[in-house]
Structures are given as C-alpha cells and as structure tokens.
Amino acid sequence: MAIRVAVGQFHELTEEKLRFAAQIGVKGIQMNNPTLPGDTRWEEADVRALVERVEAHGLVFEAIENVPTHFYHKVMLGLPGRDEQIENYCHTIRAVGRAGVPILGYHFMPNSVWRTEKLAPTRGGAGATQFDQAVVDAASHDPDALRRFMPTTLGHAFSMPVHAKGGAVISEDEMWSNYKYFIDAVLPVAEEEGVMLALHPDDPPTPSLGGVARLFYRPWGFYNAFELAKGSKAWGLDLCLGCCSEMPGGRDNVHELIEFFAPKGRIAYIHFRDVQGTVPNFTECFIGDGNFDPAEVMVQLARTGFDGFLLDDHVPKMDGDSDWNHRGRSHAVGYLQGLIRMGEFMASAR
Ligand SMILES: [Mn+2]
C-alpha cells in the first residue's frame, strides 16, 4: 500500500472521531489503548466490534497501539508473575490478529512518558509539552514530586517504580534481559497470527528515569533489539520521529533509522511529529518548526520503500482546542496530506 495518513491516539471510538476522519480525508483509524473489557487481557469479540464499526464507516482499522501498562508491567520489570502476564499478552495478540488488526504497538517503558511542562509556549502561544532534565534532577530526592511528571492516567493499577536518587535501581542489563524474555515468548505467537508488534522508542529518550533504566533512548537500542528478534517477521517499529529527534543528534537519528529499517520493511508505521532541542531539554512543536525537515523525511520514506501509515501522534494545543486537539491535529494531517500529494505528483511528472 502507498504511504497514507491515519487519525488516532484516542481510547474511545466515537461517531465524532469517525466523522472527523472522513471529513479530513483520511481512510485509516488507529487506536491507542482502547477502552475494552478485561483487567488482564482482551477478547477477540471486543476488538472485532471496534473493527466492524470502523469498516461500517468505509474506513480501515490500521493498528492498535498499547495495551494497558498493568497488562505487562511485571514483564517489563522482571517481577514474579511475568509468565502469567505473558500468557495473557499472547491471548491479546491472538484476539487482535483474529479480529483483523495487523499491527499491535507497544513500548518498553514501565515508567511511561515523562514531561515537566504540559503547555509550554510554542508558535503563536500554542501550548506544547516540554521535558527538562534539570527540573527532574531538582526533584530527584522526592518520589512524589517525580510522579507529577508522569501521565495522570497511570499509577492507579499498580505501584509504579519511582526511586529517589540513591534508591533501588533497575539496570539496563536487567531491562535488556526482560525485553529478550518478552520477545522470545511473544514473537512466535504474533508471527503465527500475522500480527506485527511495533516497538515505540523511549520518551523522553534518557538512559534512566526514576531509577529504572531505559533501552530505546539511542539508535543502538533498535539495532540490538532487531538482532535479538532473530529475523522474526513479527518484529517491527512504530518509529516515532519525535522521540528519535529528541535523542542527542536530533535529525540525524531520524534519517539514520529510516535508512536502516525502511528498506527491510521493519517500520510498521510512523509517528510524524517533531521537537525543538534534544535531551536534556526539548519542547514539542508544530511540524515544520522542529529539528528535521518534513519534506526531506517524506522524500526519504518514499525512496526507502516505506509503505505504512503516518500518524500525527501528539500536536500543540491551539487556542480553543479540544482535549484531543482537533485544531492542532487538523494542521498536522493537512500538512502530511500535502507532502504526500506533492510526492505523488513529482513521481508522475518524472
Ligand atoms: Mn510517539
């Protein structure tokens, strides 16, 4: 399939979202952590109901991104009970695949995404999220203060490991061994079901947060994970250009990772967003205002054979915007559609 845009990053499939997709001219729907029955796993019939609703609107269900973190936090942290969680994760993979969803996105961040500001000013006074390691370091003696940098939706289902400075630490080696244990168990099931498990980078891409090491904070992490997957067709990336751009090196990581993984067919889909600055301090921004040139990236994606979908991921909150940032998302989607159309035109004019 050709490069295309989807809308998503919502938990509830509403009539309004489906109509928004149709009106903005997008065929594909993605959902992040859809609200479904089940405290430990999902069932095929529940996922199928979502797919059928999307298809009834003439749209395509492209992917599900993320199960609830408490479905596999013991797996990520290497805690007792991880085998039971893995068994349930495999059940969910089967449910997703048999319901007709070809991609299940995941991350390997038990501490999830951290931001030190939610509405830092960006272009024209729009609000963007920001991460500043200095702010985290200044609070590093106080686990409760650190928790404020984590999403408010997390932490209810289990006790999140947040260690103050000098507290217990989960090392990168331990996290790699937990990751290997996970993919060794789930990739064969995903392969059987024709589901690609799409790995999202760490956000923010720092070596450790709250005493828990991270793995996917530099390009090397992806190359290592690719090796560990031993050629499994079910291993792929949800390549978040925003996170790659947040890594030291900025835009170079974006181009390097696309160049390596796109020709191998390992990029399931793209989070097409950008930031200004890199760790230890960055702020999200509108597409075109950030570290990389969106046109250069789009040309590279087409040249390297990427054929998945693009998603705006997160966008700045404009004046009068909704919780889901309809205005900010409309800008991003339209920008991407324009780049794609120009690419098609240039290819046919050649
Ligand atoms: Mn992302």
Residues whose N, C-alpha, C, O or C-beta is under 5 A from the ligand:
A	BS01	MN	C240 H271 D313
